[in-house]
């Protein structure tokens, strides 16, 4: 029964990644819901695995028209929850595949400070965070510490980008 659940999770993550990626241009429909839209769009953008969907664009856009601090805090929460798909995917794959377990053991020999790595990769605006989410799930890293480090990294990244864009807009674009 546990293996059937793992296959279901893997299939669900792959299917949802594909659907979200295909419908990413239709997300503007919920724009009028403001902070709820920030949360939902950021969460959906980060539920994909290896298919980019730009949550930073959502943050930068909404930070211009709503409270930037609230947008960053809510957006970071949405992206962090969205990253759970990678974690669950990794956890499920490691339950099924012995080959995957061997790969994770090999990688584990190179990674010494996983929590710092989670924070750094969450901060960087690169789609490689999916790999660390899958790895963390495969290694059964404490989900609470994974979520905290992910949230902090994403929050600081969003704060950085919203401040930079605000600065550029205020200096160079007069509306």
C-alpha positions, 0 to 999 in steps of 0.5 A: 500500500505504501508503494502505491501511495509513492507511485501516486505522489510521483505521478501527481507531482509530474502531472501537476508540474506539466499542467501548471507549466502549460497553464502558466499564461492563464494565471492572470485571471486571479489577479484581482484577489491581490494578496491571495493571488500572490500566495496562489501564484507563487505556490503554483509557480513553485509546484513544478519540478524542472519546468520554470514558472516565474514567481519572482515576476509575481512578487515584483509586479505585486510589490509595486501595487501592494505593500511590498513587505506583505507581498514578500512575506506572503509570496515566500510562504506560497513558494515554500509550500509549493516546494513541498512537491519536490520534497515529496517527490524525492521522498517517494522516489527513494521509497521505490528505487534502490538505484535512486538510494545509491545516487543519493548516498553518493551525493550525500558524501559531497554535501556537508551543510544541507541546511545552509545549502537549502538556504543558499539555493532558495535565495538564488534565482535559479531553477536548481532548487528543485534538485535540493528539494528532491534531495532533501525529501530523499534524505528525509531531512527534517521537513520543518527545518527544510521549510524554515530554510526554504522560507528564509532563503526565498523571503530574502530573495524576494525582498532583494528583488522587490527593493531593487526593482522599486529603486530602479522604477523610482529613479529611472521611470517617472509615471 
